[in-house]
Amino acid sequence: MSTLEPERGTGTGTLVEPTPQTSHGDGDHERFAHYVQKDKIMASALDGTPVVALCGKVWVPGRDPKKYPVCPMCKEIYDSMGAGDEGGGDK
């Protein structure tokens, strides 16, 4: 019997939980400003809850989006919506 595995029935095993995946690709999402509904941005500013961009990126906004180019995926989704209210157009 291996010394790394506990004997059955002894209750001395260690539960190992998987580490959550924090990376969302090659980092390109960090180089862009993203489209999010304005009311979601305001709520995030007040209580610090994460927002979800049109492209699916989840984060807590904290930098000036005017300093970054618009995420191409967000822009494509926003344009396909017909410039409606859903995207909010906020970066």
Contacts in CASP RR format, 6 or more apart in sequence:
PFRMAT RR
TARGET T0000
AUTHOR 0000-0000-0000
METHOD contacts of the structure
MODEL  1
MSTLEPERGTGTGTLVEPTPQTSHGDGDHERFAHYVQKDKIMASALDGTP
VVALCGKVWVPGRDPKKYPVCPMCKEIYDSMGAGDEGGGDK
1 7 0 8 1.000
6 12 0 8 1.000
6 13 0 8 1.000
24 57 0 8 1.000
29 55 0 8 1.000
29 57 0 8 1.000
29 71 0 8 1.000
31 68 0 8 1.000
31 69 0 8 1.000
32 68 0 8 1.000
32 69 0 8 1.000
32 70 0 8 1.000
32 71 0 8 1.000
32 72 0 8 1.000
32 74 0 8 1.000
33 65 0 8 1.000
33 66 0 8 1.000
33 67 0 8 1.000
33 68 0 8 1.000
33 69 0 8 1.000
33 70 0 8 1.000
33 71 0 8 1.000
33 91 0 8 1.000
34 53 0 8 1.000
34 54 0 8 1.000
34 55 0 8 1.000
34 57 0 8 1.000
34 65 0 8 1.000
34 70 0 8 1.000
34 71 0 8 1.000
34 74 0 8 1.000
34 91 0 8 1.000
35 53 0 8 1.000
35 54 0 8 1.000
35 55 0 8 1.000
35 70 0 8 1.000
35 71 0 8 1.000
35 74 0 8 1.000
35 75 0 8 1.000
35 77 0 8 1.000
35 78 0 8 1.000
35 87 0 8 1.000
35 88 0 8 1.000
35 89 0 8 1.000
35 90 0 8 1.000
35 91 0 8 1.000
36 51 0 8 1.000
36 52 0 8 1.000
36 53 0 8 1.000
36 54 0 8 1.000
36 61 0 8 1.000
36 87 0 8 1.000
36 88 0 8 1.000
36 90 0 8 1.000
36 91 0 8 1.000
37 86 0 8 1.000
37 87 0 8 1.000
37 88 0 8 1.000
37 90 0 8 1.000
38 88 0 8 1.000
38 89 0 8 1.000
38 90 0 8 1.000
40 51 0 8 1.000
40 52 0 8 1.000
41 51 0 8 1.000
41 61 0 8 1.000
41 90 0 8 1.000
43 49 0 8 1.000
44 50 0 8 1.000
44 51 0 8 1.000
44 60 0 8 1.000
44 61 0 8 1.000
45 61 0 8 1.000
48 60 0 8 1.000
49 60 0 8 1.000
50 58 0 8 1.000
50 59 0 8 1.000
50 60 0 8 1.000
51 58 0 8 1.000
51 59 0 8 1.000
51 60 0 8 1.000
51 61 0 8 1.000
52 58 0 8 1.000
53 59 0 8 1.000
53 71 0 8 1.000
53 74 0 8 1.000
54 73 0 8 1.000
54 74 0 8 1.000
54 77 0 8 1.000
54 78 0 8 1.000
54 87 0 8 1.000
55 71 0 8 1.000
55 73 0 8 1.000
55 74 0 8 1.000
55 77 0 8 1.000
57 71 0 8 1.000
65 90 0 8 1.000
65 91 0 8 1.000
66 91 0 8 1.000
68 91 0 8 1.000
70 91 0 8 1.000
78 87 0 8 1.000
78 89 0 8 1.000
81 87 0 8 1.000
END
